[in-house]
Each structure stands twice: as structure tokens, then as C-alpha cells.
């Protein structure tokens, strides 16, 4: 664990924030990426105060150029990239009949293209070293679909396909692992991206947020996958609150 270098997108809050702190506490150097510089600076400073190693770069995952710059800065500062955690995501869900096409496109850009940009940015360096670990965050919504999460489910299902396809495409001789993590309800800022009043009311009525996981629960699962010997690849994990039934 010690001496490894991890890039974490969406690192300014929620799962990304908890994962950055946990990995840094276990000797992993973390490169933090998100759009909010003030939050990134706070996370970096918090990790350093605790004795960990961290740096940051303001990054929009929808930009391939910015993701390449993130990877290059990581290589310049720390010499390698061992782990990529594609965590950035948004969830402005709504019923399809409302035709919120701009929200559909935003989810596609962040949730799908952002993951692809991350993979494309780090894969050459990992292939050169013949070592690496790509961890993509999907959702239980990627395993089943129900309104009003149709477009969100579509993007998270795409992340599943991308992750499994990459695993099969990588050669057996390449020491590059892939992990797909599909959380259920987690107490994060993700719900803040919902801007449809009808959907917000539905979420409150169904009580899905009343028994949410903590972001630390997902961070622990990520750490578990990373801690396995290089000959062991944890490919797919679904993590729900015990009380969640879908």
C-alpha cells in the first residue's frame, strides 16, 4: 500500500472525500480532482495535517484535455499512477416525459464520458509500467431501471459495460486490474443535483435516504479491493444498506 499513487475524481466531497482520507491514512499518495478549488484545498490540507501525502488539480472530467493534464501532473509530481478512482458523477433525475434533455446530456458527459476520459488519460502510463488498478463507481441503478432514474440508470449501466469490457480487453499478461463498485443509497451531495420538485418529493416519500450508507462504507470497500494481492482482482461489488430492497 505504501508508496502507491491514486487519482481520485470527485474528491471534494462524499465518497471521493472519504476515500481520499482513508487511502492517505493507509500510506497511499492521493491526487485530488474536482471542480471546486476551495474544497480541494481543504481536503489536501486536512490530509497533510494528518501526516498523509496529497496534491490537487482543478479538473472537469467532461474535458479529455483536462483529464490528460491531471494525469500528466500526477506523473510529474509523483512519478507514476497506480490507481484511478473514477468517482465523479451527477444525478439530475427526472421523468423522461419532462424532456429535460440538457440534464440527460450532462449525465452522459459526466457519468459516461468522464469515466472514459479517465481511463484514456491513465491507461498509457499503466500499460508502460505493466501495472495499475482502475476503479469505476457505478450504482445499483446500473443493475435495474425504474422511473424516474431511467437516464441515470442508463449512464451507470454504461459504466458497468465499459469496466467489464476493459477487463476482458486487457491481456492476461498485463498486471492491470479493474473494479466496478455499485453503491446503493449513500448519504452524499449527489441528491443535491436533483432539480425536479416532483422527484424530490418522491424521494422524500419513499424514504430511500432514511437508511443510507455513509460515504466511509464505500471508501472501505475501495480500500479492500486495492489491498488484495496483485494476483487477485475484485471485479464487481454491489453495496447496499441492509434495509434497502432495490
matplotlib code that plots the C-alpha trace (Angstrom):
import matplotlib.pyplot as plt

x = [0.0, 2.7, 4.2, 1.2, -0.3, -4.0, -6.0, -9.5, -12.1, -15.0, -12.7, -14.1, -17.0, -18.8, -17.3, -14.3, -13.5, -13.8, -11.8, -9.0, -8.7, -8.8, -6.3, -3.9, -4.2, -3.0, 0.1, -1.2, -0.4, -3.6, -4.1, -7.4, -9.5, -12.8, -14.1, -14.2, -10.8, -11.6, -12.9, -9.9, -7.5, -9.3, -9.2, -5.5, -4.6, -6.6, -4.7, -1.3, -2.1, -2.8, 0.6, -0.6, 0.6, -1.8, -1.9, -4.8, -5.7, -8.9, -10.4, -13.6, -13.9, -16.0, -12.8, -10.4, -7.7, -8.1, -8.0, -4.8, -3.4, -4.4, -2.6, 0.5, 0.7, 0.4, 3.3, 5.3, 4.8, 4.8, 6.4, 3.6, -0.1, -1.0, -4.8, -7.5, -10.8, -13.4, -15.9, -17.2, -20.9, -24.2, -27.8, -30.3, -33.0, -36.5, -39.3, -38.5, -41.8, -40.5, -37.8, -35.0, -32.6, -29.9, -29.9, -29.7, -26.6, -25.0, -25.3, -23.9, -21.0, -20.0, -21.1, -20.0, -17.6, -15.9, -15.1, -13.8, -11.7, -10.2, -9.4, -7.8, -5.7, -4.1, -4.0, -0.9, 1.1, -0.2, 0.5, 4.0, 4.6, 2.5, 0.8, -2.3, -5.9, -8.9, -11.9, -15.1, -18.1, -21.4, -24.7, -27.4, -29.3, -27.0, -28.3, -32.0, -34.1, -37.2, -38.6, -37.6, -34.0, -34.0, -31.3, -29.2, -29.6, -28.5, -25.3, -24.5, -25.2, -22.8, -20.1, -20.7, -20.2, -17.1, -15.5, -16.2, -15.2, -11.9, -11.2, -11.7, -9.7, -6.6, -4.2, -3.7, 0.0, -0.9, -1.0, -3.8, -6.9, -10.4, -13.1, -16.7, -18.4, -22.1, -23.4, -27.0, -28.3, -25.4, -25.5, -23.7, -24.2, -25.4, -29.1, -28.4, -28.1, -31.8, -33.7, -37.1, -39.6, -41.8, -38.8, -37.5, -41.0, -41.0, -37.5, -38.8, -41.9, -40.2, -37.7, -34.7, -32.5, -33.6, -31.4, -28.4, -24.8, -22.1, -19.5, -16.9, -18.6, -17.9, -14.3, -13.7, -14.9, -12.5, -9.6, -10.5, -10.2, -6.9, -5.4, -5.8, -2.6, -1.8, -2.9, -6.4, -8.8, -12.1, -14.1, -17.7, -19.2, -22.8, -23.1, -26.5, -27.8, -29.2, -32.6, -32.6, -34.6, -33.9]
y = [0.0, 2.5, 4.3, 3.8, 6.8, 7.2, 9.8, 10.4, 12.3, 13.9, 14.2, 17.4, 15.7, 12.5, 9.2, 10.9, 12.8, 9.8, 7.6, 10.2, 10.4, 6.7, 5.9, 8.6, 7.2, 3.9, 5.3, 6.0, 9.3, 10.9, 13.3, 15.0, 16.2, 18.1, 21.5, 23.3, 24.5, 25.7, 22.3, 20.6, 22.8, 21.9, 18.2, 18.4, 20.4, 18.1, 15.0, 16.7, 17.7, 14.1, 13.1, 11.9, 12.9, 14.8, 17.2, 18.5, 19.8, 21.5, 19.3, 18.9, 15.3, 16.1, 17.6, 15.0, 17.6, 18.4, 14.7, 14.3, 17.3, 15.7, 12.5, 14.4, 16.5, 13.3, 11.8, 14.9, 15.2, 11.6, 9.6, 7.1, 6.4, 3.1, 3.7, 5.7, 6.0, 7.3, 8.7, 11.9, 11.7, 13.6, 12.6, 15.2, 12.6, 13.3, 11.6, 11.2, 12.8, 16.1, 16.1, 17.6, 17.0, 19.3, 17.2, 14.0, 15.3, 16.5, 12.9, 11.4, 13.9, 13.4, 9.8, 8.2, 10.4, 11.3, 7.7, 7.2, 10.3, 9.0, 5.6, 7.1, 9.5, 6.9, 3.7, 4.5, 5.1, 1.9, -0.1, 1.2, 0.1, -3.1, -2.3, -0.4, -0.5, 1.3, 1.6, 2.8, 3.9, 2.8, 2.3, -0.2, 1.9, 0.4, -3.0, -2.3, 0.5, 2.2, 5.7, 8.5, 7.2, 6.0, 8.1, 7.9, 4.1, 4.1, 6.0, 3.8, 0.6, 2.0, 2.3, -1.4, -2.4, -0.2, -1.7, -5.3, -4.7, -3.2, -6.1, -8.6, -6.5, -6.2, -9.0, -11.7, -10.8, -7.2, -6.6, -4.1, -4.7, -3.3, -3.0, -1.9, -0.7, -0.2, 1.5, 1.7, 4.7, 6.7, 9.9, 12.3, 15.5, 13.5, 14.1, 17.9, 17.6, 16.6, 19.8, 18.3, 19.1, 16.1, 13.8, 15.4, 14.8, 11.2, 10.6, 12.0, 9.9, 6.6, 7.3, 5.9, 8.4, 7.3, 4.3, 5.4, 4.2, 6.6, 7.5, 5.8, 2.5, 2.8, 4.0, 0.9, -1.3, 0.6, 0.1, -3.6, -4.0, -2.2, -4.2, -7.5, -9.2, -8.3, -11.8, -11.1, -8.9, -7.9, -7.1, -6.3, -5.3, -4.2, -2.5, -1.6, -0.6, -3.7, -2.2, -1.3, -3.7, -2.3]
z = [0.0, 1.0, -1.9, -4.2, -6.0, -6.6, -8.7, -7.3, -9.3, -7.4, -4.4, -2.9, -1.1, -0.4, -1.5, -3.1, 0.1, 2.4, 0.0, -0.2, 3.6, 4.0, 1.3, 2.5, 6.1, 4.7, 3.0, -0.4, -2.1, -3.4, -6.3, -5.7, -8.7, -8.8, -9.9, -6.6, -5.8, -2.3, -1.3, -2.9, -0.9, 2.3, 1.7, 0.7, 3.8, 6.1, 4.7, 5.1, 8.7, 9.4, 8.0, 4.6, 1.1, -1.2, -4.1, -6.2, -9.6, -10.5, -13.2, -15.2, -16.1, -19.2, -20.7, -22.1, -22.2, -18.5, -17.6, -19.6, -17.8, -14.5, -15.3, -16.5, -13.4, -11.3, -13.2, -12.8, -9.1, -8.1, -11.0, -11.5, -11.4, -9.6, -9.1, -10.8, -9.0, -11.4, -8.8, -10.3, -11.1, -11.1, -10.8, -12.0, -12.4, -13.8, -15.7, -19.4, -20.3, -19.0, -21.8, -19.7, -22.5, -21.0, -17.9, -20.0, -21.8, -18.6, -17.1, -20.3, -20.3, -16.6, -15.9, -19.1, -20.9, -17.6, -17.0, -20.5, -20.3, -17.0, -18.5, -21.6, -19.5, -17.3, -19.4, -21.4, -18.2, -16.6, -19.7, -19.9, -16.3, -16.8, -13.5, -12.4, -11.0, -12.5, -10.1, -11.6, -9.4, -10.9, -8.9, -8.1, -10.6, -13.2, -12.5, -12.8, -14.2, -12.8, -13.3, -12.8, -12.9, -16.5, -17.9, -14.7, -14.9, -18.5, -17.7, -14.8, -16.8, -19.4, -16.7, -16.0, -19.6, -20.0, -16.9, -17.8, -21.5, -20.4, -18.1, -21.0, -23.4, -21.2, -21.9, -19.2, -19.1, -18.2, -14.4, -14.7, -12.6, -12.9, -10.2, -10.6, -7.4, -7.4, -4.2, -3.1, -1.2, 0.2, 2.2, -0.2, -2.1, -5.2, -4.4, -4.5, -8.3, -8.4, -9.5, -10.2, -7.4, -8.2, -8.0, -4.8, -3.3, -4.4, -2.9, 0.4, 0.3, -0.5, 2.4, 0.5, 2.2, 5.7, 5.7, 3.6, 3.9, 4.9, 2.3, 4.6, 3.9, 0.2, 0.9, 2.9, 0.0, -2.3, 0.1, 0.3, -3.5, -3.5, -0.7, -2.4, -3.8, -7.4, -8.4, -7.0, -8.9, -7.2, -10.3, -9.2, -5.9, -5.0, -1.6, -0.2, 3.2, 4.8, 4.8, 1.1, -1.1, -4.6]

ax = plt.figure().add_subplot(projection="3d")
ax.plot(x, y, z, "-o")
ax.set_aspect("equal")
plt.show()
